[in-house]
């Protein structure tokens, strides 16, 4: 019996997942920095285009900050999981894709929750068929609006931060 066969699969998977988790300090500091960068990117674009009122700008910037802060530790863990033991090019690509996907996913999810809370007043009673359709189509509408109107708030600062964080990650993996 080889040493690899002696260790059960669930322990190998658990060890691999545990090894990919970032330290608490890296997760917290990275989340705060990533969230601030995503919020700053949104703020720059909203101010540049003279958008709405200050209260609405603060709310959107807060959504982008929270979305970025929630996404960073998850994206970092996924990138480590995907790129473990591979070349720096793979680490760079993994960080880029994982941070991009988690940031868009978490921020889009927050938009869905905000839309749902706003439109819930006009929806049918909970857990009915009509309510389910309204819930699904409200979520799809929120995601559509986020993709069409919200993603552009990440350019150019968010994209530059994504490139910088990906390079930082690839250098850490060497």
N, C-alpha and C positions, 0 to 999 in steps of 0.2 A: 504494500500500500504506500503510495507516494504521500508526502506531506500535504499536498493540495487536496487529495482525496480524504485525508483525515479530518480536515476542517469542514464542517457542514456549510452548505451554500448560504444559508441565512446569516451565519457569522461572517463569512467573507463579504457579503453585501453590506452588512451592518458596519464592518470595519472600514470598507471603502467609503461609505457615506459619512462616517464619523471623521475620516481623514480629510474629506473635502470641505467640511464646515469651517468657515473662517473663524478666527478668534473673536471674542466678544468685542474687544477694542476696535478691530478692523471693521467689524460689522456695524457698530454704532457710529464710529467716526466716518466711515464710508457712506453710511446711510444719510447722515446729516449733510455731508459735503455734496453727495449726489442729489439729494432733495433740494438743497439750496441752489445748485446749478440748474436744475430743471425749473425751479420757481423763478430764478433770475432770467432764464431764457424766455419763459412765458411773459414775465413782467416787461422785459425789453420790447418784445413784439407788441404787446398790448399798449404800452405807452407810445411806441413809435407810430402806431396807427390811430392814436387818440380814441381809444375804445371805451365806450360806456362810462360808468361812474366809478369813483374810487372804491366804493364798497364792492362792486362786481369784480373789479380788477383784483382786489385783495382775495376774494373768494376763489377766483380761477387760479391765482398764484398759489394759494393754499392747497388746492386740489393737485396741482402739479408738484408742489413740494412733498405732500404726503405720498402721492403716487411714486415719486422717485425714491423717497426714503424707504417705503415698503419694498420696492423692487430691488434695491441694491443688494441686500444680503442674499436674497433668493437668486438673483442673476449671478452673483459671485459664486455661490455654491454650485449652481448648474454649470457654470463655465469651468470650475475646478473639476467637477465630475466628468465632464466631456473631454477635457484636455489633459487629464492626469496621465503622466508618463509619455506624452507626445511632444513633438517639436514646438518651438516657439510660434511658428506660423499657425499651427492649430490652436494654440492658446490665444493668439490674437483674434482669430476668427471666432472662436468659442465665446470669448468675452464680448466681442462686438455683437454677435447674434443674441446671446443670452441676456445681456444688459438691455439691448434694444427691445427684445420681445417682452421681458418682464416689466420694463418701464411703460411701454405702451399698454400692456395687459392690465397692470395695476391702475394706471391713470384712467384708462378706458372703463375699468370696473367701477371706479369712483364716480365717473360721469353717469354710468348706468344707475348707480344707487341714488345719485342726486336727482336724476330724471324720475326715477320710480317714486321717490319721496314727494316730488312736486306734483306728479300726475295721479298719485294714489287717491286723492280727494274725489276724483271723477271716475274712478274705476268701480267695477261691480264688486259685490261682496266677495271676501276672500275665499279661495279654494273652489270657486265655481268654474265652469267651462269658459264663460265669458271673461272672467278674471284672468284665467291662464292665458287666453289669447291676448288680452290687453297687456299682461306682464311681458310676454314674449315680444310683442311688437313694440312696446315701449323700450325694451332693452335693445332691440335691433335698431330702432331709430336713434337711440342715444349713441350706440356704437358707430352708426353711419355718420352722425353729426361730428363725433369725435375724430373719425378718420378724415373727413372732409375739411373740417374747420380747426380741429384741435392739434393735429399732428404738425401743422405748419408753425406752431408756436415753439417747436423745438429747434427751428433753424434760425440762424447758424450756430448759436451758442451751444445748444444741446448736442448738436452733431459734433462739434469740436470737442466737447466734454466726453462724448462717447468714444471718439478716436483716441483722446488722451488716456482715458481710463482703460481702454483696450491695450494700448501700448504699455501702460503701467502694469497691467495684469500679466502680459506676456513676459515682461522683464522679471517679474516676481517668480514666474514658473520655471525660469532657467536654472 
